[in-house]
């Protein structure tokens, strides 16, 4: 190795040891519990902090399987395009009368050609004109960091820059379906594990479809024909 190359190598090693590297983003591991201390599935946790995510939010998907919305709760950032595929072998007619987003997808199978833009923060309650037990929720937030809890009440948010964050919680069992402020969280580049208690009265399972009957099937077919 020449003297010049040796000096360059020493400079590189010095820079790696002395100069500060990029800040490491932190992660939050949250356990979301109801008022009785039981894990809550389908609970939303969102964080607003010192920095805002500038990139456009990725598209999202709300499916329909076994005459239910899947997932039961979907959280998206304001400005997200959501597709509504129908994976059932029957037709659905999805709608919402919620102030945050009023829309209707006429009777269809497969996937509509155009996704729906959710351009206002707030709660969007979904229904189906053909199957009135179908119920789903889209939680639209301005916060750039959010997650929905799994069946064990656990949610994870990665990529958090250091700083102070305001925490908001929501669940279908919350009183009046309102979000709940949950204080502040200080992030300093490490992985945090926190427990949060919601005002929810407990799990809010989607309504089960009724047992099939000859009358019900005849009524469903008549309703589908009338909607065409």
Secondary structure, DSSP 8 states (H G I E B T S, - for coil): --HHHHHHHHHHHHHHHHS------EEEEEEEE-TTS-B-TT-EEEEE-SS---S----EE-EEETTEEESSEEEEETTEEEE--B-SSS-EEEEEEETTEEEEEEEESB--SS-EEE-S-EEEEEEESS-TT-EEEEEEES-SEEEE--TTSEEEEEEE-SEEEEEEEE-TTSGGG--EEEEEEEE-SS-EEEEEE-S--S-----------HHHHHHHHHHHHHH-
